[in-house]
Amino acid sequence: MSDFVICINNDSNPGSLILGKVYRTLPDAEAEAHNMLRVVDEDKSEPDGYLYPASMFAPIELPEVARRALMAAGD
């Protein structure tokens, strides 16, 4: 899975996810086996992210400069 995804559906979590926003994912093989993703969402209080259905996101590849900037910002 990509290190970054874009939210394509926030119907069930509009307070935690912004439609069209890029989010960082965290590795979680068990979650992925259940079609879930561990995502660092708007509620930054949980550094280990939250689990969401993978169908709520589309994987994206970013240019290296954008990837580095987002990683440094903690997004």
mmCIF file of the C-alpha atoms, coordinates in Angstrom:
data_MODEL
# 
_entry.id   MODEL 
# 
loop_
_atom_site.group_PDB 
_atom_site.id 
_atom_site.type_symbol 
_atom_site.label_atom_id 
_atom_site.label_alt_id 
_atom_site.label_comp_id 
_atom_site.label_asym_id 
_atom_site.label_entity_id 
_atom_site.label_seq_id 
_atom_site.pdbx_PDB_ins_code 
_atom_site.Cartn_x 
_atom_site.Cartn_y 
_atom_site.Cartn_z 
_atom_site.occupancy 
_atom_site.B_iso_or_equiv 
_atom_site.pdbx_formal_charge 
_atom_site.auth_seq_id 
_atom_site.auth_comp_id 
_atom_site.auth_asym_id 
_atom_site.auth_atom_id 
_atom_site.pdbx_PDB_model_num 
ATOM 1  C CA . MET A 1 1  ? 0.000   0.000  0.000  1.00 0.00 ? 1  MET A CA 1 
ATOM 2  C CA . SER A 1 2  ? 1.080   3.542  -0.662 1.00 0.00 ? 2  SER A CA 1 
ATOM 3  C CA . ASP A 1 3  ? 2.432   5.714  2.168  1.00 0.00 ? 3  ASP A CA 1 
ATOM 4  C CA . PHE A 1 4  ? -0.234  8.262  1.242  1.00 0.00 ? 4  PHE A CA 1 
ATOM 5  C CA . VAL A 1 5  ? -3.891  8.058  0.291  1.00 0.00 ? 5  VAL A CA 1 
ATOM 6  C CA . ILE A 1 6  ? -6.570  10.564 -0.638 1.00 0.00 ? 6  ILE A CA 1 
ATOM 7  C CA . CYS A 1 7  ? -9.952  10.472 1.077  1.00 0.00 ? 7  CYS A CA 1 
ATOM 8  C CA . ILE A 1 8  ? -12.700 9.723  -1.454 1.00 0.00 ? 8  ILE A CA 1 
ATOM 9  C CA . ASN A 1 9  ? -15.539 9.060  1.023  1.00 0.00 ? 9  ASN A CA 1 
ATOM 10 C CA . ASN A 1 10 ? -15.976 10.589 4.472  1.00 0.00 ? 10 ASN A CA 1 
ATOM 11 C CA . ASP A 1 11 ? -19.726 9.933  4.898  1.00 0.00 ? 11 ASP A CA 1 
ATOM 12 C CA . SER A 1 12 ? -19.313 7.914  8.098  1.00 0.00 ? 12 SER A CA 1 
ATOM 13 C CA . ASN A 1 13 ? -16.555 10.109 9.604  1.00 0.00 ? 13 ASN A CA 1 
ATOM 14 C CA . PRO A 1 14 ? -16.920 13.747 8.456  1.00 0.00 ? 14 PRO A CA 1 
ATOM 15 C CA . GLY A 1 15 ? -15.363 15.049 11.681 1.00 0.00 ? 15 GLY A CA 1 
ATOM 16 C CA . SER A 1 16 ? -12.258 12.886 11.339 1.00 0.00 ? 16 SER A CA 1 
ATOM 17 C CA . LEU A 1 17 ? -11.683 12.889 7.581  1.00 0.00 ? 17 LEU A CA 1 
ATOM 18 C CA . ILE A 1 18 ? -11.770 15.644 4.981  1.00 0.00 ? 18 ILE A CA 1 
ATOM 19 C CA . LEU A 1 19 ? -12.929 14.649 1.511  1.00 0.00 ? 19 LEU A CA 1 
ATOM 20 C CA . GLY A 1 20 ? -10.102 15.155 -0.989 1.00 0.00 ? 20 GLY A CA 1 
ATOM 21 C CA . LYS A 1 21 ? -7.372  15.493 1.643  1.00 0.00 ? 21 LYS A CA 1 
ATOM 22 C CA . VAL A 1 22 ? -4.148  13.499 1.490  1.00 0.00 ? 22 VAL A CA 1 
ATOM 23 C CA . TYR A 1 23 ? -3.491  11.337 4.551  1.00 0.00 ? 23 TYR A CA 1 
ATOM 24 C CA . ARG A 1 24 ? -0.450  9.368  5.655  1.00 0.00 ? 24 ARG A CA 1 
ATOM 25 C CA . THR A 1 25 ? -0.910  5.656  6.233  1.00 0.00 ? 25 THR A CA 1 
ATOM 26 C CA . LEU A 1 26 ? 0.950   3.535  8.750  1.00 0.00 ? 26 LEU A CA 1 
ATOM 27 C CA . PRO A 1 27 ? 1.974   -0.081 8.115  1.00 0.00 ? 27 PRO A CA 1 
ATOM 28 C CA . ASP A 1 28 ? -0.498  -2.614 9.508  1.00 0.00 ? 28 ASP A CA 1 
ATOM 29 C CA . ALA A 1 29 ? -0.505  -5.981 7.735  1.00 0.00 ? 29 ALA A CA 1 
ATOM 30 C CA . GLU A 1 30 ? -3.328  -7.344 9.889  1.00 0.00 ? 30 GLU A CA 1 
ATOM 31 C CA . ALA A 1 31 ? -5.576  -4.372 9.082  1.00 0.00 ? 31 ALA A CA 1 
ATOM 32 C CA . GLU A 1 32 ? -4.784  -4.643 5.357  1.00 0.00 ? 32 GLU A CA 1 
ATOM 33 C CA . ALA A 1 33 ? -5.716  -8.339 5.457  1.00 0.00 ? 33 ALA A CA 1 
ATOM 34 C CA . HIS A 1 34 ? -9.204  -7.157 6.497  1.00 0.00 ? 34 HIS A CA 1 
ATOM 35 C CA . ASN A 1 35 ? -9.380  -4.402 3.817  1.00 0.00 ? 35 ASN A CA 1 
ATOM 36 C CA . MET A 1 36 ? -8.690  -1.707 6.393  1.00 0.00 ? 36 MET A CA 1 
ATOM 37 C CA . LEU A 1 37 ? -6.056  1.023  6.518  1.00 0.00 ? 37 LEU A CA 1 
ATOM 38 C CA . ARG A 1 38 ? -4.340  2.610  9.505  1.00 0.00 ? 38 ARG A CA 1 
ATOM 39 C CA . VAL A 1 39 ? -4.563  6.342  8.800  1.00 0.00 ? 39 VAL A CA 1 
ATOM 40 C CA . VAL A 1 40 ? -3.297  9.393  10.682 1.00 0.00 ? 40 VAL A CA 1 
ATOM 41 C CA . ASP A 1 41 ? -6.498  11.474 10.564 1.00 0.00 ? 41 ASP A CA 1 
ATOM 42 C CA . GLU A 1 42 ? -7.579  14.919 11.792 1.00 0.00 ? 42 GLU A CA 1 
ATOM 43 C CA . ASP A 1 43 ? -7.620  13.713 15.413 1.00 0.00 ? 43 ASP A CA 1 
ATOM 44 C CA . LYS A 1 44 ? -3.866  13.888 15.917 1.00 0.00 ? 44 LYS A CA 1 
ATOM 45 C CA . SER A 1 45 ? -4.208  12.698 19.534 1.00 0.00 ? 45 SER A CA 1 
ATOM 46 C CA . GLU A 1 46 ? -3.614  9.097  18.425 1.00 0.00 ? 46 GLU A CA 1 
ATOM 47 C CA . PRO A 1 47 ? -0.085  8.848  16.947 1.00 0.00 ? 47 PRO A CA 1 
ATOM 48 C CA . ASP A 1 48 ? -0.756  5.233  15.897 1.00 0.00 ? 48 ASP A CA 1 
ATOM 49 C CA . GLY A 1 49 ? -3.622  6.375  13.662 1.00 0.00 ? 49 GLY A CA 1 
ATOM 50 C CA . TYR A 1 50 ? -7.088  4.902  13.335 1.00 0.00 ? 50 TYR A CA 1 
ATOM 51 C CA . LEU A 1 51 ? -8.484  2.058  11.261 1.00 0.00 ? 51 LEU A CA 1 
ATOM 52 C CA . TYR A 1 52 ? -10.756 2.871  8.339  1.00 0.00 ? 52 TYR A CA 1 
ATOM 53 C CA . PRO A 1 53 ? -12.147 0.804  5.476  1.00 0.00 ? 53 PRO A CA 1 
ATOM 54 C CA . ALA A 1 54 ? -9.716  0.929  2.553  1.00 0.00 ? 54 ALA A CA 1 
ATOM 55 C CA . SER A 1 55 ? -12.665 1.758  0.272  1.00 0.00 ? 55 SER A CA 1 
ATOM 56 C CA . MET A 1 56 ? -12.761 5.253  1.797  1.00 0.00 ? 56 MET A CA 1 
ATOM 57 C CA . PHE A 1 57 ? -9.390  6.079  0.215  1.00 0.00 ? 57 PHE A CA 1 
ATOM 58 C CA . ALA A 1 58 ? -7.499  5.915  -3.050 1.00 0.00 ? 58 ALA A CA 1 
ATOM 59 C CA . PRO A 1 59 ? -3.751  5.252  -2.963 1.00 0.00 ? 59 PRO A CA 1 
ATOM 60 C CA . ILE A 1 60 ? -1.599  7.973  -4.518 1.00 0.00 ? 60 ILE A CA 1 
ATOM 61 C CA . GLU A 1 61 ? 2.031   8.381  -5.458 1.00 0.00 ? 61 GLU A CA 1 
ATOM 62 C CA . LEU A 1 62 ? 3.517   11.769 -4.670 1.00 0.00 ? 62 LEU A CA 1 
ATOM 63 C CA . PRO A 1 63 ? 6.589   13.455 -6.096 1.00 0.00 ? 63 PRO A CA 1 
ATOM 64 C CA . GLU A 1 64 ? 9.521   12.905 -3.739 1.00 0.00 ? 64 GLU A CA 1 
ATOM 65 C CA . VAL A 1 65 ? 9.649   16.574 -2.720 1.00 0.00 ? 65 VAL A CA 1 
ATOM 66 C CA . ALA A 1 66 ? 5.955   16.481 -1.681 1.00 0.00 ? 66 ALA A CA 1 
ATOM 67 C CA . ARG A 1 67 ? 6.410   13.156 0.116  1.00 0.00 ? 67 ARG A CA 1 
ATOM 68 C CA . ARG A 1 68 ? 9.350   14.515 2.138  1.00 0.00 ? 68 ARG A CA 1 
ATOM 69 C CA . ALA A 1 69 ? 7.448   17.696 3.008  1.00 0.00 ? 69 ALA A CA 1 
ATOM 70 C CA . LEU A 1 70 ? 4.402   15.760 4.261  1.00 0.00 ? 70 LEU A CA 1 
ATOM 71 C CA . MET A 1 71 ? 6.532   13.323 6.246  1.00 0.00 ? 71 MET A CA 1 
ATOM 72 C CA . ALA A 1 72 ? 8.405   16.218 7.890  1.00 0.00 ? 72 ALA A CA 1 
ATOM 73 C CA . ALA A 1 73 ? 5.120   17.955 8.726  1.00 0.00 ? 73 ALA A CA 1 
ATOM 74 C CA . GLY A 1 74 ? 3.778   14.825 10.366 1.00 0.00 ? 74 GLY A CA 1 
ATOM 75 C CA . ASP A 1 75 ? 0.705   14.654 8.075  1.00 0.00 ? 75 ASP A CA 1 
# 
